[in-house]
Amino acid sequence: MENCLFCKIIAGEIPSTKVYEDDKILAFRDIAPMAPTHILVIPKEHIGGVDEITPENSTVVSYIFEKIAEIARAEGLSDGYRVVSNIGENGGQTVRHLHFHILGGKKLRNEMA
């Protein structure tokens, strides 16, 4: 996607603090962290959000969750962490590219917004 912020990060047009990268996904630190550890994990293939996951592109989602566990271990999140994905404008999605937030490093509140 031409105007997608995350596609530009993947292409190297916008800098990021990479935590993990391979041929399928990229993980980088959020620029406005909501927890001591706040990492975004995105597929390199442009998928707009959870609502655009299909049988044709769903394998990357399971792959992302395998890598989320590895990234969390590497970050020392042994006491737990949260994985969040916002969907659509009313769900708080500010970048229309599928992404998962890894939040940890402190005790997170159990309330929902």
C-alpha positions in Angstrom: 0.0 0.0 0.0 1.4 3.3 -1.1 0.4 5.5 1.8 0.6 2.9 4.6 2.9 4.0 7.4 3.8 0.4 8.3 4.5 -0.5 4.6 6.9 2.4 4.6 8.6 1.1 7.7 8.9 -2.3 6.1 10.4 -0.7 3.0 12.9 1.2 5.2 11.5 4.6 4.1 10.7 5.4 7.8 13.1 4.4 10.5 12.1 2.0 13.4 13.8 0.3 16.3 13.7 -3.2 15.1 13.4 -6.1 17.6 12.9 -8.9 15.1 12.7 -9.3 11.3 12.5 -12.1 8.8 11.1 -12.6 5.4 7.4 -12.6 6.7 7.2 -10.2 9.6 8.7 -7.2 11.3 8.7 -6.4 15.0 9.7 -3.0 16.3 9.3 -0.8 19.4 6.3 1.5 19.6 7.2 5.2 19.4 4.5 6.0 22.1 4.8 3.1 24.5 1.9 2.3 26.8 4.0 -0.1 28.9 7.8 -0.5 29.6 7.8 -3.0 26.8 5.6 -2.1 23.9 6.4 -3.8 20.6 4.4 -3.9 17.4 4.5 -7.1 15.3 3.3 -6.7 11.7 3.2 -8.9 8.6 5.3 -7.7 5.6 2.3 -8.5 3.4 -0.3 -5.7 3.6 -3.4 -6.9 5.4 -5.7 -4.0 6.6 -6.6 -5.6 9.9 -8.1 -8.6 11.7 -11.2 -8.0 9.6 -9.2 -8.8 6.4 -7.8 -12.1 7.5 -8.8 -14.8 5.0 -8.0 -18.5 4.4 -5.4 -17.3 1.8 -3.5 -15.0 4.2 -4.2 -16.5 7.7 -1.0 -18.6 7.9 1.0 -15.4 8.6 -1.2 -14.8 11.7 -0.3 -18.1 13.3 3.3 -17.5 12.4 3.1 -14.1 14.1 1.8 -15.7 17.3 4.7 -18.2 17.3 7.1 -15.3 17.0 5.3 -13.2 19.6 6.1 -15.9 22.1 9.8 -15.9 21.1 10.0 -12.1 21.2 8.3 -12.0 24.6 10.9 -14.5 26.0 13.7 -12.5 24.4 12.4 -9.4 26.1 12.3 -11.1 29.5 8.5 -11.0 29.8 8.4 -14.1 32.0 5.8 -12.7 34.4 3.3 -12.2 31.6 2.3 -9.8 28.9 -0.7 -8.8 26.8 -1.2 -9.1 23.0 -3.7 -6.6 21.5 -5.0 -5.9 18.1 -7.4 -3.0 17.4 -9.8 -3.3 14.5 -11.2 -0.3 12.7 -11.5 3.4 13.7 -14.0 2.7 16.5 -11.8 -0.1 17.8 -8.8 2.3 18.1 -6.9 1.2 15.0 -4.8 4.2 13.9 -2.8 2.5 11.1 -4.8 0.3 8.7 -2.2 -2.5 8.5 -2.6 -5.6 10.6 -0.6 -5.4 13.7 -0.3 -6.9 17.2 0.9 -5.0 20.3 3.0 -6.8 22.8 2.6 -5.0 26.1 4.5 -5.9 29.3 7.2 -5.1 31.8 4.7 -4.1 34.5 1.5 -5.4 36.0 -1.3 -4.4 33.6 -4.7 -3.4 34.7 -7.6 -5.8 34.0 -10.2 -3.3 33.0 -11.5 -2.9 29.5 -12.1 0.6 27.9 
